[in-house]
Amino acid sequence: MAEEEVQTEEVQTEEVQVEETKVEETKVEETKTEEVQKEEVKTEEVKDEPYWKDDWRQKIAEHASAGNKKAYEREMRRLERLTDPAALYGQYREMENKFHDPDGGLIRRPGKDASEEDIKAFHKALGVPEKAEELVSGLELPDGVELGKQDKALASEFAESMHASGLNQAQMNTAMAWYFKNQEEQSAHIDELDDKNRISGEKALKEEFGGAFKRNMNAMNDLFSFAPGGVDMKNEDALINRLLAGRMADGTIIGDDPDMTRFLVAVAKEVNPVATVVDDPGGSGKGLQDEIKEIEGIMRTDRRAYNKDVDMQQRLKDLYDARAKLNSR
């Protein structure tokens, strides 16, 4: 009996221990479950947070601008082009690769101690031909533009002076195209001003000289009768054309300047007083006397008509003045 009781107690003890073990295991499982749940909550919280903070652009801009408001706004506009900092790093890596990759599209400029070979290699990479004359022979200009003899000399001089500095064909083409376009525009502008000056000058002189305009112009031209080339207006080498086609200090063509015309007409009057009054190229005075006699006849026979005609009165005065100068010689 005593042994059976002992065995029963041992069985009961084992059952209690088993129950206690199960309870402990249950507690452990519950604890693990709670910890897992907590970790899952934390993971979900982490997942809810953005990988990059929303203010990453502001922080970079603040650092780059160093407190300068305008610089900050400028940096923010640049950063708005990027989706995230990874894109910024991607651009950096791309730039780095270009610097280190020989075929990356970047050409490294030689330093101040570079050898002649280094400079030649640099120029070759830029597309600079070996000889300056190749820039002229390979010149491509817009349609309708052709090099004249003087233009070619100018282009050759420009190519020679710029070749050592690394001028390539594309730059040569652009520079020459700009130059000739600029020259054409300037020429058109000068032609426009010349026409304007010629028209306004002629108008002023016609109003001033009245009916004597043509005679005054002829008298002025007659001054060059004994000059080289005479008064041949078709002879470009004649002094009259070389002088009157020249330009004043302000750019006005000499022959279109009213003051120059007035001066030459005044000189013509001193040289040949009759020339600007009547059509008498020889200066004999015969035409002068005939016209004076004609007007004086009207003055005697029809005084009323004479008194009403102011132009006729002025004409007679001019004729008298011319006769007086002619007689005083």
C-alpha positions as CSV (number, residue, x, y, z in Angstrom):
1,M,0.0,0.0,0.0
2,A,2.7,2.4,0.9
3,E,4.5,1.8,-2.4
4,E,1.3,2.4,-4.4
5,E,0.8,5.7,-2.5
6,V,4.3,6.7,-3.3
7,Q,3.9,5.9,-7.0
8,T,0.6,7.8,-7.1
9,E,2.3,10.9,-5.6
10,E,5.1,10.6,-8.1
11,V,2.6,10.4,-11.0
12,Q,0.7,13.4,-9.6
13,T,4.0,15.3,-9.3
14,E,4.9,14.6,-12.9
15,E,1.5,15.7,-14.0
16,V,1.9,18.9,-12.1
17,Q,5.3,19.5,-13.7
18,V,3.9,18.8,-17.1
19,E,1.1,21.3,-16.5
20,E,3.6,23.8,-15.3
21,T,5.8,23.2,-18.3
22,K,2.8,23.7,-20.6
23,V,1.9,26.9,-18.8
24,E,5.5,28.2,-19.2
25,E,5.5,27.2,-22.9
26,T,2.2,29.0,-23.4
27,K,3.6,32.1,-21.7
28,V,6.7,32.0,-23.8
29,E,4.6,31.6,-27.0
30,E,2.4,34.5,-25.9
31,T,5.5,36.6,-25.3
32,K,6.9,35.7,-28.7
33,T,3.6,36.5,-30.3
34,E,3.5,39.9,-28.6
35,E,7.1,40.7,-29.7
36,V,6.3,39.7,-33.2
37,Q,3.2,41.8,-33.2
38,K,5.3,44.7,-31.9
39,E,7.9,44.2,-34.6
40,E,5.2,44.1,-37.2
41,V,3.7,47.3,-35.9
42,K,7.1,49.0,-36.0
43,T,7.7,47.7,-39.6
44,E,4.3,49.1,-40.6
45,E,5.3,52.4,-39.1
46,V,8.6,52.4,-40.9
47,K,6.8,51.5,-44.1
48,D,4.5,54.5,-43.6
49,E,7.5,56.9,-43.4
50,P,9.0,58.1,-46.8
51,Y,12.5,56.8,-47.7
52,W,13.7,60.4,-48.2
53,K,12.4,63.1,-46.0
54,D,10.1,65.6,-47.8
55,D,12.4,68.5,-46.9
56,W,15.5,67.1,-48.6
57,R,15.4,69.8,-51.3
58,Q,15.1,72.6,-48.7
59,K,18.1,71.3,-46.7
60,I,20.3,71.0,-49.8
61,A,19.2,74.5,-51.0
62,E,19.8,76.0,-47.5
63,H,23.3,74.5,-47.5
64,A,24.1,75.7,-51.0
65,S,22.7,79.2,-50.6
66,A,24.4,80.0,-47.3
67,G,21.5,82.2,-46.1
68,N,21.1,84.1,-49.4
69,K,17.4,84.2,-50.1
70,K,17.7,84.7,-53.9
71,A,20.3,82.0,-54.1
72,Y,18.0,79.7,-52.1
73,E,15.1,80.3,-54.5
74,R,17.4,79.7,-57.5
75,E,18.7,76.4,-56.0
76,M,15.2,75.3,-55.2
77,R,14.2,75.8,-58.8
78,R,17.1,73.6,-59.9
79,L,16.3,70.9,-57.3
80,E,12.6,70.7,-58.4
81,R,13.9,69.0,-61.6
82,L,15.1,66.0,-59.5
83,T,12.8,63.4,-58.2
84,D,14.9,62.4,-55.2
85,P,18.6,62.5,-54.0
86,A,19.2,59.3,-55.9
87,A,18.7,61.2,-59.1
88,L,21.2,63.8,-57.9
89,Y,23.8,61.0,-57.3
90,G,23.0,59.5,-60.6
91,Q,23.9,62.8,-62.4
92,Y,27.1,63.0,-60.4
93,R,28.1,59.4,-61.5
94,E,27.2,60.2,-65.1
95,M,29.4,63.3,-65.0
96,E,32.2,61.4,-63.3
97,N,32.1,58.7,-66.0
98,K,32.3,61.4,-68.7
99,F,35.4,62.8,-67.1
100,H,37.2,59.5,-66.9
101,D,35.9,57.8,-70.1
102,P,38.0,58.8,-73.2
103,D,34.9,58.4,-75.3
104,G,32.6,60.2,-72.8
105,G,32.3,63.3,-75.1
106,L,34.5,65.6,-72.9
107,I,37.8,67.0,-74.2
108,R,40.3,67.9,-71.5
109,R,42.1,71.2,-72.1
110,P,45.9,71.1,-71.9
111,G,47.5,72.8,-68.9
112,K,49.9,75.7,-69.1
113,D,52.9,73.3,-69.2
114,A,51.4,71.1,-72.0
115,S,53.7,69.9,-74.7
116,E,53.2,70.8,-78.4
117,E,52.0,67.3,-79.1
118,D,49.3,67.6,-76.3
119,I,48.1,70.9,-77.9
120,K,48.0,69.3,-81.3
121,A,46.0,66.4,-80.0
122,F,43.6,68.8,-78.2
123,H,43.1,70.8,-81.4
124,K,42.6,67.7,-83.4
125,A,39.9,66.6,-81.0
126,L,38.2,70.0,-81.5
127,G,38.3,69.6,-85.2
128,V,41.0,72.1,-85.9
129,P,42.7,71.5,-89.3
130,E,46.5,71.1,-89.5
131,K,46.9,74.2,-91.7
132,A,45.2,77.6,-91.5
133,E,44.5,77.7,-95.3
134,E,42.3,74.6,-94.9
135,L,39.9,76.8,-93.0
136,V,39.5,79.0,-96.1
137,S,39.4,76.2,-98.6
138,G,36.8,74.4,-96.5
139,L,34.7,77.5,-95.9
140,E,31.0,77.0,-96.2
141,L,28.9,80.2,-96.4
142,P,25.1,80.7,-96.7
143,D,23.6,80.5,-100.2
144,G,24.3,83.5,-102.4
145,V,27.5,84.5,-100.5
146,E,30.7,84.2,-102.5
147,L,34.2,85.3,-101.7
148,G,35.6,88.1,-103.8
149,K,39.4,88.7,-104.1
150,Q,39.4,91.1,-101.2
151,D,37.1,89.0,-99.1
152,K,39.3,85.9,-99.6
153,A,42.4,87.9,-98.5
154,L,40.5,89.0,-95.4
155,A,39.3,85.4,-94.6
156,S,42.8,84.1,-95.0
157,E,44.2,86.7,-92.7
158,F,41.5,85.9,-90.1
159,A,42.2,82.2,-90.4
160,E,45.9,82.7,-90.0
161,S,45.5,84.8,-86.9
162,M,43.0,82.5,-85.2
163,H,44.3,79.0,-86.2
164,A,46.9,78.8,-83.4
165,S,44.1,79.6,-80.9
166,G,42.2,76.5,-81.9
167,L,39.6,77.8,-84.5
168,N,37.8,74.9,-86.1
169,Q,35.9,74.8,-89.3
170,A,32.5,75.2,-87.8
171,Q,33.6,78.3,-85.9
172,M,35.3,79.7,-89.0
173,N,32.0,79.2,-91.0
174,T,30.0,80.9,-88.3
175,A,32.4,83.9,-87.9
176,M,32.6,84.5,-91.7
177,A,28.9,84.1,-92.2
178,W,28.3,86.7,-89.4
179,Y,30.9,89.1,-90.9
180,F,29.5,89.1,-94.4
181,K,25.9,89.4,-93.2
182,N,27.0,92.3,-91.0
183,Q,28.7,93.9,-94.0
184,E,25.7,93.5,-96.2
185,E,23.4,95.0,-93.5
186,Q,25.8,97.9,-93.1
187,S,26.0,98.5,-96.8
188,A,22.2,98.5,-97.1
189,H,22.0,100.9,-94.2
190,I,24.6,103.2,-95.8
191,D,22.8,103.1,-99.2
192,E,19.6,104.0,-97.5
193,L,21.2,107.0,-95.8
194,D,22.9,108.0,-99.0
195,D,19.5,108.1,-100.8
196,K,18.0,110.0,-98.0
197,N,20.8,112.6,-98.0
198,R,20.8,113.0,-101.8
199,I,17.0,113.5,-102.0
200,S,16.9,115.9,-99.0
201,G,20.0,117.9,-100.2
202,E,18.7,118.2,-103.8
203,K,15.3,119.3,-102.5
204,A,16.8,122.0,-100.4
205,L,19.0,123.3,-103.2
206,K,16.1,123.3,-105.7
207,E,14.1,125.4,-103.3
208,E,17.0,127.7,-102.7
209,F,18.2,128.1,-106.4
210,G,14.8,127.9,-108.0
211,G,15.0,128.1,-111.8
212,A,18.8,128.6,-111.6
213,F,19.3,125.1,-110.1
214,K,20.3,123.5,-113.4
215,R,22.6,126.4,-114.4
216,N,24.3,126.3,-111.0
217,M,24.9,122.6,-111.2
218,N,26.4,123.0,-114.7
219,A,28.5,125.9,-113.5
220,M,29.8,123.9,-110.6
221,N,30.8,121.0,-113.0
222,D,32.5,123.4,-115.4
223,L,35.0,124.2,-112.6
224,F,36.5,120.7,-113.4
225,S,36.9,121.4,-117.1
226,F,40.6,121.7,-116.8
227,A,40.9,119.0,-114.0
228,P,42.2,115.4,-114.9
229,G,39.4,113.6,-116.6
230,G,37.4,116.8,-117.3
231,V,33.7,116.7,-116.6
232,D,33.1,113.2,-117.9
233,M,30.7,111.8,-115.3
234,K,31.1,108.3,-116.8
235,N,34.9,108.3,-116.1
236,E,35.4,106.9,-112.6
237,D,39.0,108.1,-112.7
238,A,38.1,111.7,-113.4
239,L,38.8,114.1,-110.5
240,I,35.2,115.3,-110.4
241,N,34.0,111.8,-109.7
242,R,36.7,110.9,-107.3
243,L,36.1,114.1,-105.3
244,L,32.4,114.3,-105.4
245,A,31.9,110.6,-104.7
246,G,34.1,110.8,-101.6
247,R,32.7,111.3,-98.1
248,M,32.7,114.0,-95.6
249,A,33.8,113.5,-92.0
250,D,30.2,112.6,-91.0
251,G,29.9,110.0,-93.8
252,T,27.8,112.1,-96.2
253,I,28.8,111.8,-99.9
254,I,30.6,115.1,-100.8
255,G,28.5,115.7,-103.9
256,D,25.3,115.3,-101.9
257,D,26.3,117.8,-99.2
258,P,24.3,121.0,-99.7
259,D,27.0,123.2,-98.1
260,M,29.7,121.8,-100.4
261,T,27.5,122.4,-103.4
262,R,26.8,126.0,-102.3
263,F,30.5,126.6,-101.9
264,L,31.4,125.2,-105.3
265,V,28.6,127.2,-106.9
266,A,30.0,130.3,-105.2
267,V,33.5,129.6,-106.5
268,A,32.0,129.0,-110.0
269,K,30.4,132.5,-109.8
270,E,33.7,134.1,-109.0
271,V,35.5,132.2,-111.8
272,N,32.7,132.9,-114.4
273,P,30.0,135.2,-113.2
274,V,27.9,134.6,-116.2
275,A,27.8,130.8,-115.9
276,T,25.3,130.7,-113.0
277,V,23.1,133.4,-114.6
278,V,22.7,132.4,-118.2
279,D,23.6,129.4,-120.4
280,D,26.9,130.8,-121.7
281,P,29.6,128.2,-121.2
282,G,32.2,130.3,-122.9
283,G,31.6,133.2,-120.6
284,S,31.4,135.7,-123.5
285,G,28.6,137.7,-121.9
286,K,26.6,137.6,-125.2
287,G,23.7,135.7,-123.7
288,L,23.8,137.9,-120.6
289,Q,23.4,141.1,-122.7
290,D,20.7,139.7,-124.8
291,E,18.5,138.7,-121.7
292,I,19.1,142.1,-120.1
293,K,18.0,143.9,-123.2
294,E,14.9,141.7,-123.4
295,I,13.8,142.4,-119.8
296,E,14.6,146.1,-120.1
297,G,12.4,146.1,-123.2
298,I,9.4,144.7,-121.2
299,M,10.1,147.2,-118.4
300,R,9.8,150.1,-120.9
301,T,6.9,148.8,-123.0
302,D,4.8,147.1,-120.2
303,R,5.8,148.6,-116.9
304,R,2.7,147.3,-115.1
305,A,3.5,143.7,-116.1
306,Y,7.1,144.2,-115.0
307,N,6.1,145.6,-111.6
308,K,3.8,142.7,-111.0
309,D,6.5,140.0,-111.9
310,V,8.7,139.7,-108.8
311,D,10.7,136.9,-110.4
312,M,11.5,139.0,-113.4
313,Q,12.7,141.8,-111.3
314,Q,15.0,139.4,-109.3
315,R,16.2,138.0,-112.6
316,L,17.2,141.4,-113.9
317,K,19.0,142.1,-110.7
318,D,21.0,138.9,-111.0
319,L,21.9,139.7,-114.6
320,Y,23.1,143.2,-113.6
321,D,25.3,141.7,-110.8
322,A,26.8,139.2,-113.2
323,R,27.5,141.9,-115.8
324,A,29.2,144.1,-113.1
325,K,31.5,141.2,-112.1
326,L,32.3,140.4,-115.7
327,N,33.1,144.1,-116.5
328,S,35.3,144.4,-113.4
329,R,37.8,141.9,-114.6
